[in-house]
Amino acid sequence: MDTGYVLAAILATGAVTFALRALPFPFMALLKDNKAIAILGRLLPTAIMLILVLASLRGVEAAALPWLAHVGGIAATALLHLWRRNALLSIFGGTGLYMLLQRGLDSSLLVS
């Protein structure tokens, strides 16, 4: 492939990406007092988190022990966030507990 073609493709992709991200900002003043936007701004973060939790649990078998690791990680994330209101602490703490529980369950299954 020609270097000029690759550079043109990269520049065009970058320009379109920038335009798509910058385009909504001039219209924000029009939506500032919109009640539907205010409701979405209040409800969407919780709804997105619920969808992510459900998606992460989708492949876990109901009767298997890995549920313990998943539920423990989710509970730790929620409790840490309610306690400290720190996203990084919640994410790393919940993930760390999940990893520890998963590793412990895997090693206990190997011993049995």
Backbone as a ProteinNet text record, in pm:
[ID]
protein_1_A
[PRIMARY]
MDTGYVLAAILATGAVTFALRALPFPFMALLKDNKAIAILGRLLPTAIMLILVLASLRGVEAAALPWLAHVGGIAATALLHLWRRNALLSIFGGTGLYMLLQRGLDSSLLVS
[TERTIARY]
83.2	0	87.7	34.7	105.9	99	210.9	216.2	119.8	108.3	15.3	-128.2	-163.9	-299.2	-328.4	-232.4	-248.6	-261.8	-177.7	-186.1	-319.2	-366.6	-495.8	-608.9	-602.5	-705.7	-703.4	-585.2	-573.2	-626.8	-589.3	-638.4	-789.9	-844.9	-989.9	-1062.9	-1012.6	-1073.5	-1066.4	-953.2	-938	-1031.2	-1045.6	-1133.7	-1279.6	-1322.5	-1461	-1484.3	-1391.2	-1404.9	-1413.1	-1325.3	-1327.8	-1459.8	-1506.2	-1631.2	-1749.9	-1754.3	-1865.6	-1864.5	-1747.8	-1740.1	-1764.5	-1727.7	-1741.7	-1878.3	-1946.9	-2073.7	-2181.4	-2198.7	-2306.5	-2287.7	-2167	-2143.1	-2213.6	-2220.1	-2294.1	-2444	-2498.8	-2641.7	-2676.5	-2577.8	-2603.5	-2689.5	-2673.9	-2754.2	-2902.7	-2933.8	-3073.7	-3136	-3054.6	-3105	-3088.5	-3035.7	-3004.5	-3126.8	-3241	-3360.9	-3457.9	-3414.5	-3500.5	-3518.4	-3643.1	-3670.6	-3632.1	-3652.5	-3617.5	-3466.5	-3387.9	-3242	-3200.4	-3266	-3234.6	-3266	-3378.3	-3414.5	-3314.2	-3278.9	-3179.9	-3045.2	-3004.9	-2878.7	-2877.7	-2994.2	-3004.7	-3015.1	-3082.3	-3109.4	-3009.8	-2950.7	-2864.4	-2741.9	-2670.6	-2553.9	-2589.6	-2699.3	-2740.9	-2784	-2858.3	-2903.5	-2785.5	-2686.3	-2568.9	-2492.7	-2476.7	-2408.3	-2484.8	-2616.8	-2697.8	-2680.2	-2679.4	-2659.5	-2521.6	-2419.2	-2284.2	-2276.5	-2342.2	-2342.5	-2413.8	-2530.2	-2604.7	-2528.5	-2461.4	-2382.7	-2265.5	-2206.3	-2093.6	-2139.2	-2263.2	-2315.1	-2379.3	-2392.7	-2466.9	-2411.2	-2282.2	-2223.3	-2196.5	-2232.5	-2202.2	-2313.6	-2275.6	-2375.3	-2436	-2566.5	-2639.3	-2597.5	-2565.7	-2536.5	-2387.7	-2305.1	-2160.6	-2105.2	-1989.1	-1921.9	-1874	-1844.4	-1798.7	-1895.9	-2020.6	-2113.7	-2062.2	-1997.3	-1945.4	-1845.1	-1756.8	-1657.3	-1724.7	-1820.1	-1889.3	-1968.9	-2046.3	-2128.4	-2039.5	-1931.7	-1838.5	-1774.3	-1733.1	-1673.9	-1773.3	-1896.1	-1999.6	-2033.1	-2047.4	-2080	-1966.8	-1843.1	-1729.7	-1725.2	-1748.8	-1748.3	-1856.4	-1977.3	-2089.1	-2063.1	-2018.2	-1996.1	-1881.9	-1774.5	-1663.8	-1706.9	-1790.1	-1834.5	-1929.1	-2018.1	-2108.1	-2031.5	-1925.4	-1847.9	-1760.1	-1682.6	-1582.3	-1614.7	-1709.9	-1744.2	-1620.7	-1537.3	-1415.2	-1418.3	-1429.8	-1445.3	-1324.8	-1204.1	-1084.8	-1076.1	-1103.7	-1102.1	-1206.4	-1324.7	-1431.4	-1393	-1341.3	-1306.3	-1192.8	-1085.3	-970.8	-1002.5	-1076.1	-1111.4	-1201.7	-1306.4	-1397.2	-1328.8	-1246.3	-1174	-1074.5	-1004.8	-908.4	-974.2	-1086.4	-1156.9	-1207.5	-1260.5	-1306	-1191.4	-1074.6	-959.3	-915.2	-912.6	-874.2	-973.2	-1102	-1203.4	-1197.4	-1179.6	-1172.1	-1052.1	-937.9	-817.1	-833.7	-895.6	-918.2	-1013.9	-1118.6	-1213.3	-1149.8	-1069.1	-1002.9	-906.5	-831.3	-735.4	-808.7	-922.5	-996.9	-1061.9	-1096.9	-1152.2	-1045.6	-921.2	-812.4	-775.3	-788.9	-752.8	-855.6	-981.4	-1088.2	-1077.9
-118.7	0	125.2	226.3	353.1	428	487.9	562.4	680.5	747.9	861	818.1	701.7	648.8	618.6	557.5	524.1	651.7	750.2	876.7	947.6	944.9	1006.8	935.9	803.9	727.3	758.1	768.4	800.9	941.2	1038.1	1175.5	1183.9	1114.6	1116.9	1053.3	942.3	876.2	965	1029.1	1120.4	1239.8	1295.6	1411.3	1374.9	1259	1215.7	1187.7	1120.9	1092.1	1220.9	1316.8	1444.1	1517	1519.1	1588.8	1525.5	1393.6	1326.5	1352.6	1367.8	1394.5	1541.7	1631	1774.6	1828.8	1762.5	1812.5	1836.8	1754.2	1778.5	1903.8	1949.8	2060.8	2191	2230.8	2354.4	2346	2225.1	2207.6	2187.9	2185.9	2163.2	2272.5	2394	2504.2	2483	2423.5	2396.3	2291.2	2199.1	2088.1	2110.2	2226	2250.5	2237.6	2287.4	2285.2	2174.4	2079.2	1970.5	1869.1	1841	1749.2	1605.9	1564.6	1427.4	1404.4	1501.2	1490	1485.5	1563.6	1562.1	1425.8	1367	1234.3	1129.4	1134.6	1039.9	1055.7	1178.1	1202.1	1146	1139.2	1085.4	932.7	873.8	730.4	645.3	699.6	619	558.8	630.7	566.7	438.9	442.3	323.4	213.2	248	148	83.1	161.9	107.5	12.8	49.6	-38.6	-169.5	-162.7	-283.7	-373.2	-315	-393.4	-459	-387	-444.9	-560.2	-545.7	-653.7	-775.9	-756.4	-869	-935.2	-856.7	-913.3	-995.1	-951	-1026.9	-1157.1	-1162.9	-1285.4	-1380.2	-1339.6	-1416.5	-1556.9	-1573.7	-1703.4	-1792.5	-1749.1	-1826.2	-1927.1	-2051.5	-2154.5	-2133.2	-2156.1	-2126	-2216.1	-2340.6	-2433	-2445.3	-2375.7	-2391.5	-2298	-2334.2	-2253.1	-2116.5	-2096.8	-1963.8	-1850.7	-1880.1	-1775.5	-1704.4	-1778.4	-1718.5	-1608.5	-1633.5	-1532.8	-1411.8	-1435.1	-1324.2	-1239.6	-1304.7	-1231	-1159.8	-1222.9	-1158.1	-1034.4	-1043.8	-928	-814.8	-848.7	-746.4	-681.1	-762.2	-707.3	-617.7	-661.9	-580.6	-448.1	-451.3	-328.2	-232.6	-285.5	-200.3	-143.7	-228.3	-182	-80.9	-106.5	-10.3	123.3	118.8	244.1	318.5	248	313.6	370.7	301.1	343.6	464.1	458.5	561.6	653.1	615.7	694.9	721.8	620.3	630.8	521.9	562.3	464.9	372	427.1	341.8	239.1	281.7	188	79.2	117.1	20	-80.4	-30.7	-118.7	-213.1	-157.7	-241.9	-335.8	-288.5	-373.8	-488.6	-458.1	-563.5	-662.2	-610.8	-699.3	-785.7	-725.1	-801.6	-913.7	-883.8	-988.4	-1096.7	-1056.7	-1155.5	-1247.7	-1188.5	-1269.4	-1365.1	-1314.9	-1401.4	-1515.7	-1483.5	-1588.5	-1687.7	-1636.5	-1725.1	-1817.6	-1762.7	-1844.7	-1946.5	-1903	-1995.9	-2105.7	-2071.8	-2174.6	-2269.4	-2217.4	-2303.4	-2400.1	-2350.9	-2438.2	-2538.6	-2500.3	-2594.6	-2702.1	-2667.7	-2768.7	-2865.5	-2815.9	-2903.5	-3002.1	-2959.5	-3045.4	-3157.2	-3126.2	-3225.7	-3343.4
0	0	0	-57.7	-68.5	65.3	106	231.8	232.4	119	108.8	130.2	76.9	94.4	241.7	307.3	449.4	532.1	507.5	580.4	555.6	431	398.9	471.8	479	549.2	698.1	756.3	899	926.1	841.8	859.8	842.9	743.9	722.7	841.2	889.7	1005.5	1128.7	1149.2	1262.5	1252.8	1133.5	1114.7	1140.6	1090.5	1113.1	1261	1326.4	1469.1	1549.3	1520.2	1590.8	1568	1443.7	1411.6	1485.1	1487.5	1556.1	1706.3	1763.9	1908.2	1940.1	1849.3	1875.1	1834.9	1743.7	1691.3	1797	1897.8	1994.9	2081.1	2101.7	2193.9	2156.8	2028.8	1997.3	2028.9	2034.6	2058.4	2205.8	2293.1	2435.7	2496.7	2452.8	2506.8	2478.4	2365.2	2331.2	2422.6	2473.1	2554.1	2704	2742.4	2882.6	2973.5	2931.5	3015.4	2976.5	2898.2	2854.3	2966.9	3003.4	3115.2	3082	2957.6	2918.4	2930.5	2890.6	2901.5	3048.2	3132.5	3276.2	3337	3298.1	3349.7	3301.8	3173	3120.3	3190.8	3217.3	3286.7	3427.3	3488.2	3623.8	3624	3524.3	3525.7	3447.8	3342.8	3257.3	3326.3	3412.6	3475.1	3552.1	3626.4	3700.7	3605.3	3502.1	3405.6	3333.4	3297.4	3228.9	3321	3447	3541.5	3559.1	3566.7	3579.9	3457.3	3339.8	3217.7	3217.8	3261.8	3267.7	3367.3	3482.6	3581.8	3525.7	3466.4	3410.2	3296.3	3213.9	3104.4	3157.5	3268.3	3323.5	3387.6	3431.2	3493.7	3393.4	3269.3	3170.6	3148.2	3145.9	3114	3233.9	3353.3	3474	3498.9	3522.8	3550.6	3688.1	3699.4	3822.9	3938.2	3913.6	4022.9	4052.6	3979.1	3994.1	4101	4154.2	4255.4	4206.6	4078.4	4035.4	4068.1	4095.8	4138.2	4261.8	4351	4473.8	4442.3	4347.6	4309.4	4245.6	4159.3	4092.5	4191.3	4272.9	4370.4	4471.6	4513.6	4606.3	4545.6	4420.1	4352.1	4334.5	4296.2	4278.4	4411.6	4516.1	4648.3	4699.1	4681.5	4726.6	4651.6	4520.4	4441.5	4490	4509.5	4553.7	4693.3	4786	4923.4	4932.2	4858.9	4859.3	4800.8	4696.8	4637.1	4731.2	4796.2	4891.3	5010	5050	5166.7	5135	5025.4	4999.1	4881.5	4796.6	4677.1	4590.6	4576.4	4498.1	4391.5	4265	4156.8	4145	4155.1	4142.1	4254.1	4376.3	4489	4468	4423.8	4401.5	4293.9	4182.7	4070.9	4109.4	4164.5	4199	4315.7	4414.8	4528	4487.9	4410.2	4364.3	4272.1	4180.5	4089.4	4164.8	4261.3	4340.9	4419.2	4484.1	4559.1	4464.6	4349.9	4251.9	4211.9	4181.6	4139.5	4250.3	4375.2	4487.4	4505.7	4500.9	4515.5	4400.1	4278.9	4162.4	4172.9	4211.6	4226.1	4338.5	4450	4560.2	4523.5	4448.6	4405.4	4306.9	4215.2	4118.5	4187.3	4286.2	4354.8	4444.4	4503.5	4586.6	4499.8	4375.6	4286.6	4240	4228.5	4187.2	4297.3	4422.2	4535.1	4551.9	4529.2	4548.3	4458.1
[MASK]
++++++++++++++++++++++++++++++++++++++++++++++++++++++++++++++++++++++++++++++++++++++++++++++++++++++++++++++++

